Amino acid sequence: MKQILDWIPNIASEQLIDIIISIGIVTFFRIFSSRFAYIIIRMFKFKTRNKRKIKESAFYNPLRIFLSLLGVYLAIIFLKQLLNISNEVMEFVTKAFEIISVIVFAKGLAASFTSEATLVKKMKERTNGGVEDSMFDFLLKIARALIYMIAGFIIITLLGINLNGLIAGLGIGGVIITLAAQDTAKNLFGGMVIFLDKPFTVGDWIEMPPFEGTVEDITFRSTRIRTFENSIVNIPNSIISNSSIINWSKMEKRRYKTNLCIQINTPLEKLEQFETKVKKMLQERDAIYDDSIIVKFDEIKDNGINILVCSYTDSVDYPSYLAEKENINRKIMKILKEEDIELVYDTKTVYIKN
């Protein structure tokens, strides 16, 4: 501290001016970094008038950070001679500035490939819904991974590391890594198959024995399903891609079917009247497809007459299907009572020999 205080009175006026200029450079870039970042982004988004949207751009914050760092870097260059900074130190400072700049811009570029980014939203609009949200998210993850990989190679080059030697070293260990990552590679390939074939998407209700539930997320490695017991199951994509999957969400209609066993001695006139009323009841229901209604004398059994009632309803989700099924069953029971027709059940007669 004493040496610094002794050094201050010996500072020449020209050196003092250089120090003030350097502080001014740092301050100037720090204060106006936001404004410069805004102007630069506005040049590329000249149609955008909303300041908030410009400041929400993925490159706004990275540009502010870069400009602030640029001010510090220029100030160090300006003071190189005054502070007697060696070439080795200056080379280190330059490399540090370049590496930090690469990281900052890579982060900004990666932020441009998120579902909330304006560019991605425009790309999605142009597809007119032709690409599922899960597929888009998968592609965005790959794009971000590639950006960070390229940034990593650039940083390695800036550090002066020989990429040829590094690649050769990776080649030697590649066999070991490949053998160890076989399951990961299978899951990754399985994930790509899921996105390309689209057997299901996020939000679908699927069944893949022994699991059944709603798809919550599809990642590189696995698919997350929330079961009806409200638990989470993570299934590897390699298993899913090789399994038979029932996608209940893709149902356009759902079948209602029941067999009514009526007493064998019921008059045929009553049966015909019963069939007519049941068919009319189904036709009057908005949720039932009229062309799918079947009410027929199906077969004669040992203990009675079997009437088949079958139709399709547009109530495909399970709660609404159960509600529609209950309403139809109530109506049928009411018609049975009106026609004074009774159902029969399987019975057994046991003879006891004394």
Helices and strands as residue ranges (DSSP letters): H 2-7, G 8-10, H 13-44, H 51-55, H 60-78, H 80-83, H 87-111, H 118-126, H 133-158, H 163-180, H 182-197, E 205-208, E 211-218, E 222-227, E 232-236, H 237-241, E 246-247, G 248-250, E 254-262, H 268-283, G 290-292, E 294-300, E 305-313, H 318-338
